[in-house]
Amino acid sequence: MALLKAARAMNRLGLNQGVSGNISLRQDDGMLITPSALAYDQCLGKDLVEVDMTGRVMRGSRKPSSEWRLHRDVYQARADAGAVLHCHSPWCTTLACLELDIPAFHYMVAVAGGDSIPCAPYALFGSQELSVHVRTALAEKGKACLLAHHGLVCLGSDPEDVLNLAVEVENLARCYGQALSIGKVPLLSGEQMAEVAQRFAAYRRPA
């Protein structure tokens, strides 16, 4: 139900349109993922598809999202990924179509795990090549990346966490896009971003 709630919120929050985008939740030996070509407002719990790491359907009568390989590869590469979200949000997609990273123009860029949010090279949707590009872009600690001429991918601990990150990255993309339209955008230094990362780490520690 948490996965279905997050999937429906993607449209309501403007991250998704129609039947585009997908979201998944890690399972012990695979994942639970949204189905292919079904609008989220029509999607019920029974429509979610459980697949193993080879893409074999373990439960559900529908086809899994065509991007299941991308989700699978993120889970295999990142033990900290409990949920993965992919969407075609307007501002992230705008920057992705220009093949632009989101640099350290604002301190909140650090919420995605690094000094910038990279743009992975273009590859056909649903392809293994695209999955490889995403794994490279996310590296060891990145939590979000743009997909050239495509959209956004991010990872989180659970569906709510990854949804919140996608909303934040879309807002950063909008602000950066607007700033670019005004003029040259000054960036924070590596030292300044390191200070932000340390402060974020302190926020996460229990009192």
Secondary structure, DSSP 4 states (H G I P E B T S, - for coil): -HHHHHHHHHHHTTS--TT--EEEEEETTEEEEPBTT--GGG--GGG-EEEETT--EEE-SSPBPTTHHHHHHHHHH-TT-SEEEEE--HHHHHHHHTT--B-SSSGGGGGGTSS-B-EEPP--TT-HHHHHHHHHHHTTT--EEEETTTEEEEEESSHHHHHHHHHHHHHHHHHHHHHHHHS------HHHHHHHHHHHHHHHS--
